[in-house]
Amino acid sequence: MTKALQEPSFLILSALAAGTKHGYAVIQAVEEQSQGRVKLRAGTLYTALDRLAEDGLVEVEREEVVQGRHRRYYRISGAGASLLADEVTRMRHI
């Protein structure tokens, strides 16, 4: 049986399942998905993204500079999509 994902990780993977996003877009998507209940701070998001990338669940797609600010775009990996699907299945059976 798959270990349950922590809620922020689940929401981040869910946000990225909808398509590639930069950090701030992930924060907005998580807040929208949770109907305002979960509001990730930048430090929390980037710590989680680093951990998810280290675990092979998300990947950096590209980096660019927009209006003088560094922006990194993330996408869910195949392993991340599989884990997310497993978690959705597990949650349906609770």
C-alpha positions as CSV (number, residue, x, y, z in Angstrom):
1,M,0.0,0.0,0.0
2,T,1.2,3.5,-0.8
3,K,2.0,5.9,2.0
4,A,-0.4,8.8,2.2
5,L,0.8,12.1,0.8
6,Q,0.8,15.1,3.1
7,E,-1.9,17.5,2.0
8,P,0.4,20.2,0.6
9,S,2.3,17.7,-1.5
10,F,-1.0,16.2,-2.7
11,L,-2.3,19.7,-3.7
12,I,1.0,20.7,-5.4
13,L,0.9,17.5,-7.5
14,S,-2.7,18.1,-8.3
15,A,-1.9,21.6,-9.4
16,L,0.9,20.4,-11.6
17,A,-1.3,17.6,-13.1
18,A,-3.3,20.3,-14.8
19,G,-0.1,21.6,-16.5
20,T,3.3,23.2,-16.1
21,K,3.3,26.1,-13.6
22,H,5.7,28.5,-12.0
23,G,5.9,28.8,-8.2
24,Y,3.4,31.6,-7.8
25,A,0.9,29.9,-10.1
26,V,1.2,26.7,-8.0
27,I,0.4,28.8,-4.9
28,Q,-2.7,30.2,-6.5
29,A,-3.8,26.8,-7.8
30,V,-3.5,25.2,-4.4
31,E,-5.5,28.0,-2.8
32,E,-8.2,27.7,-5.4
33,Q,-8.3,23.9,-5.2
34,S,-8.6,24.0,-1.4
35,Q,-11.3,26.8,-1.7
36,G,-9.0,29.1,0.3
37,R,-8.3,26.7,3.1
38,V,-4.7,26.1,2.2
39,K,-2.5,29.1,1.6
40,L,1.1,28.0,0.9
41,R,3.9,30.5,1.7
42,A,6.8,30.7,-0.7
43,G,9.2,29.0,1.7
44,T,6.9,26.1,2.2
45,L,6.2,25.7,-1.5
46,Y,9.8,25.7,-2.5
47,T,10.8,23.3,0.3
48,A,8.1,20.9,-0.9
49,L,9.0,21.3,-4.6
50,D,12.7,20.6,-3.8
51,R,11.6,17.5,-1.9
52,L,9.2,16.3,-4.6
53,A,11.9,16.9,-7.2
54,E,14.4,14.9,-5.1
55,D,11.9,12.1,-4.9
56,G,11.4,12.2,-8.7
57,L,7.8,13.3,-8.5
58,V,8.2,16.7,-10.2
59,E,10.7,18.1,-12.7
60,V,11.9,21.6,-13.6
61,E,10.8,22.1,-17.1
62,R,12.5,25.5,-17.7
63,E,13.8,28.6,-16.2
64,E,13.5,32.2,-17.4
65,V,13.7,35.8,-16.2
66,V,10.4,37.7,-16.3
67,Q,10.5,41.4,-15.5
68,G,13.9,41.0,-13.9
69,R,12.8,38.1,-11.7
70,H,13.9,34.5,-12.0
71,R,11.0,32.1,-12.7
72,R,11.2,28.3,-12.6
73,Y,8.5,26.2,-14.2
74,Y,7.7,22.8,-12.8
75,R,5.8,19.8,-14.2
76,I,4.6,16.6,-12.7
77,S,6.7,13.5,-13.6
78,G,5.4,10.1,-14.7
79,A,6.1,8.8,-11.2
80,G,4.4,11.8,-9.7
81,A,1.3,11.3,-11.8
82,S,1.2,7.6,-10.8
83,L,1.6,8.4,-7.1
84,L,-1.2,11.1,-7.4
85,A,-3.5,8.6,-9.1
86,D,-2.8,6.0,-6.3
87,E,-3.5,8.6,-3.6
88,V,-6.8,9.6,-5.2
89,T,-7.8,5.9,-5.3
90,R,-6.7,5.5,-1.7
91,M,-8.7,8.5,-0.6
92,R,-11.8,7.3,-2.4
93,H,-11.7,4.1,-0.2
94,I,-11.4,5.8,3.1
